[in-house]
Amino acid sequence: MPDSVVRLELLGLDVTEVPHIKVPWANFTFQGRGMRMTANNRDYAFYVIRRHEFDAWLASKARERGLMLQEETKVLSVRHDGNGVIVETDRGDFYARAVVGADGANSVVRRAVQPESARNVARLLEVLVHPSNGDAPRDHPPHLPDEAYFEFGCLPYDIQGYVWDFPTQEGGAPRRCWGIYDSRVDTRGDKGDLPNTLNEFMARYGYTPEDYTLQAHPIRWFDARATFSAPGILLAGDAAGVDAAFGEGISPALGYGEIAANAVVDAFAREDFSFSDYRKRVLGHSLGKALRTRTFTAKVLFSLRQPGIQRLLWWRFSGFLNWYINRFVINWTER
Ligand SMILES: Cc1cc2nc3c(=O)[nH]c(=O)nc-3n(C[C@H](O)[C@H](O)[C@H](O)COP(=O)(O)OP(=O)(O)OC[C@H]3O[C@@H](n4cnc5c(N)ncnc54)[C@H](O)[C@@H]3O)c2cc1C
């Protein structure tokens, strides 16, 4: 997302060095109809980049700047011993004055901060496929090769999210990345059938389950009431909580990086590693405010699962939604 591009630019990094697809328009639809958006003052809505390529590039940039990366090392537990933090790994113990837990949705570090970690987890399935030659369903415009689609027609299937279809590439060859996002912000609601719903939506565009392998992943979404730190320990990215509405986690992870880095610098300057003000730093940052709005947005948007209401929203109030998303959901780096 443009917010990620801006965060990386502030670090002097140009993400277009990584193989990418520039998506000019993102379509937000319910049953094939809705609105399309692009970024403010840019010639794209977002870039699609393969994660393994992005991560390898980011790791190489970190190394160039003198960071030591200890790879193939699994963190088993993290605990404070009264003086500092002991990080137990499968390659021995490490001792640190400050630990930033950026270890994803199933964070081990998080367990040292907030033991009841089963809450606020979204479910996702993702697949990579060759572009289909299948026709669009009747009453649905075809998916254009260079555009991205967020289809909310899965809401009546008790999926609290959307089905996506993005253009991407693998080794320079065109591919489509399909997936389904179920935020589970409403824990009282029935749990929809993720694989069958994704299969059904993909079948409309000519795909059969034999064409792909489903890959499941979780995301942890932001809850302003959560605990974000403990003495000597900070949480960042998915470990702390990211976007509930769209499952956008890259720009939040980069934003948390800045908040955590400032907290660590100040801790060394003051010789105070309690991190008691970290929560205030997160909630007071434009990122924290945007994530709070996104959780609220997800709770409202995904509680309205009746097709009539969704049609009204995406077909008739698309101008308002476009304004709301630009003003309150994305573009947090500009605020
Ligand atoms: C299917 C899917 C699609 C997504 N699509 C998008 C998208 O299009 N745009 C977007 O902005 N976001 C997207 N997200 C969300 C985004 O990927 C995450 O929010 C983001 O990666 C969070 O970054 P992070 O650095 O906090 O965690 P991660 O990227 O998960 O990184 C955590 C790191 O910690 C390491 N780790 C974990 N446990 C241990 C351990 N015990 N010991 C040592 N290391 C450990 C992992 O190997 C990994 O390197 C998507 C997520 C999913 C699941």
The ligand as an SDF file (V2000), in Angstrom:
LIG
                    3D

 53 58  0  0  0  0  0  0  0  0999 V2000
   -2.5220  -14.6330    3.2010 C   0  0  0  0  0  0  0  0  0  0  0  0
   -2.1270  -13.2740    3.6670 C   0  0  0  0  0  0  0  0  0  0  0  0
   -2.1450  -12.2260    2.7800 C   0  0  0  0  0  0  0  0  0  0  0  0
   -1.7950  -10.9400    3.2170 C   0  0  0  0  0  0  0  0  0  0  0  0
   -1.8120   -9.9330    2.3180 N   0  0  0  0  0  0  0  0  0  0  0  0
   -1.4190   -8.7030    2.7170 C   0  0  0  0  0  0  0  0  0  0  0  0
   -1.3600   -7.6370    1.7910 C   0  0  0  0  0  0  0  0  0  0  0  0
   -1.6670   -7.7980    0.6180 O   0  0  0  0  0  0  0  0  0  0  0  0
   -0.9500   -6.4230    2.2290 N   0  0  0  0  0  0  0  0  0  0  0  0
   -0.6200   -6.2120    3.5240 C   0  0  0  0  0  0  0  0  0  0  0  0
   -0.2540   -5.0870    3.8860 O   0  0  0  0  0  0  0  0  0  0  0  0
   -0.6550   -7.2110    4.4390 N   0  0  0  0  0  0  0  0  0  0  0  0
   -1.0480   -8.4430    4.0660 C   0  0  0  0  0  0  0  0  0  0  0  0
   -1.1030   -9.4530    4.9750 N   0  0  0  0  0  0  0  0  0  0  0  0
   -0.7690   -9.1770    6.3690 C   0  0  0  0  0  0  0  0  0  0  0  0
    0.7280   -9.1210    6.5520 C   0  0  0  0  0  0  0  0  0  0  0  0
    1.3430  -10.2030    5.8830 O   0  0  0  0  0  0  0  0  0  0  0  0
    1.0980   -9.2040    8.0430 C   0  0  0  0  0  0  0  0  0  0  0  0
    0.2540   -8.3810    8.8040 O   0  0  0  0  0  0  0  0  0  0  0  0
    2.5450   -8.7730    8.1910 C   0  0  0  0  0  0  0  0  0  0  0  0
    3.3840   -9.7120    7.5510 O   0  0  0  0  0  0  0  0  0  0  0  0
    2.9460   -8.6400    9.6510 C   0  0  0  0  0  0  0  0  0  0  0  0
    4.3340   -8.4200    9.7110 O   0  0  0  0  0  0  0  0  0  0  0  0
    5.1810   -8.8860   10.9560 P   0  0  0  0  0  0  0  0  0  0  0  0
    6.5880   -8.4830   10.6750 O   0  0  0  0  0  0  0  0  0  0  0  0
    4.5240   -8.4050   12.1930 O   0  0  0  0  0  0  0  0  0  0  0  0
    5.0400  -10.4770   10.9900 O   0  0  0  0  0  0  0  0  0  0  0  0
    5.5070  -11.5690    9.9040 P   0  0  0  0  0  0  0  0  0  0  0  0
    5.5990  -10.9840    8.5470 O   0  0  0  0  0  0  0  0  0  0  0  0
    4.6030  -12.7330   10.1300 O   0  0  0  0  0  0  0  0  0  0  0  0
    6.9700  -11.9190   10.3680 O   0  0  0  0  0  0  0  0  0  0  0  0
    7.2190  -12.6160   11.5540 C   0  0  0  0  0  0  0  0  0  0  0  0
    8.6200  -13.1690   11.4870 C   0  0  0  0  0  0  0  0  0  0  0  0
    8.9350  -13.7850   12.7350 O   0  0  0  0  0  0  0  0  0  0  0  0
    9.4730  -15.0600   12.5050 C   0  0  0  0  0  0  0  0  0  0  0  0
    9.1220  -15.9030   13.6520 N   0  0  0  0  0  0  0  0  0  0  0  0
    7.8900  -16.2900   14.0550 C   0  0  0  0  0  0  0  0  0  0  0  0
    7.9670  -17.0610   15.1500 N   0  0  0  0  0  0  0  0  0  0  0  0
    9.2850  -17.1680   15.4430 C   0  0  0  0  0  0  0  0  0  0  0  0
   10.0000  -17.8660   16.4570 C   0  0  0  0  0  0  0  0  0  0  0  0
    9.3920  -18.5870   17.4040 N   0  0  0  0  0  0  0  0  0  0  0  0
   11.3610  -17.7690   16.4600 N   0  0  0  0  0  0  0  0  0  0  0  0
   11.9940  -17.0270   15.5080 C   0  0  0  0  0  0  0  0  0  0  0  0
   11.3660  -16.3710   14.5360 N   0  0  0  0  0  0  0  0  0  0  0  0
   10.0250  -16.4320   14.4900 C   0  0  0  0  0  0  0  0  0  0  0  0
    8.8400  -15.5440   11.2030 C   0  0  0  0  0  0  0  0  0  0  0  0
    9.6490  -16.5240   10.5880 O   0  0  0  0  0  0  0  0  0  0  0  0
    8.7920  -14.2490   10.4070 C   0  0  0  0  0  0  0  0  0  0  0  0
   10.0000  -14.0080    9.7400 O   0  0  0  0  0  0  0  0  0  0  0  0
   -1.4500  -10.7330    4.5580 C   0  0  0  0  0  0  0  0  0  0  0  0
   -1.4130  -11.7950    5.4480 C   0  0  0  0  0  0  0  0  0  0  0  0
   -1.7610  -13.0510    5.0280 C   0  0  0  0  0  0  0  0  0  0  0  0
   -1.7400  -14.1640    6.0150 C   0  0  0  0  0  0  0  0  0  0  0  0
  1  2  1  0
  2  3  1  0
  2 52  2  0
  3  4  2  0
  4  5  1  0
  4 50  1  0
  5  6  2  0
  6  7  1  0
  6 13  1  0
  7  8  2  0
  7  9  1  0
  9 10  1  0
 10 11  2  0
 10 12  1  0
 12 13  2  0
 13 14  1  0
 14 15  1  0
 14 50  1  0
 15 16  1  0
 16 17  1  0
 16 18  1  0
 18 19  1  0
 18 20  1  0
 20 21  1  0
 20 22  1  0
 22 23  1  0
 23 24  1  0
 24 25  2  0
 24 26  1  0
 24 27  1  0
 27 28  1  0
 28 29  2  0
 28 30  1  0
 28 31  1  0
 31 32  1  0
 32 33  1  0
 33 34  1  0
 33 48  1  0
 34 35  1  0
 35 36  1  0
 35 46  1  0
 36 37  1  0
 36 45  1  0
 37 38  2  0
 38 39  1  0
 39 40  1  0
 39 45  2  0
 40 41  1  0
 40 42  2  0
 42 43  1  0
 43 44  2  0
 44 45  1  0
 46 47  1  0
 46 48  1  0
 48 49  1  0
 50 51  2  0
 51 52  1  0
 52 53  1  0
M  END
$$$$
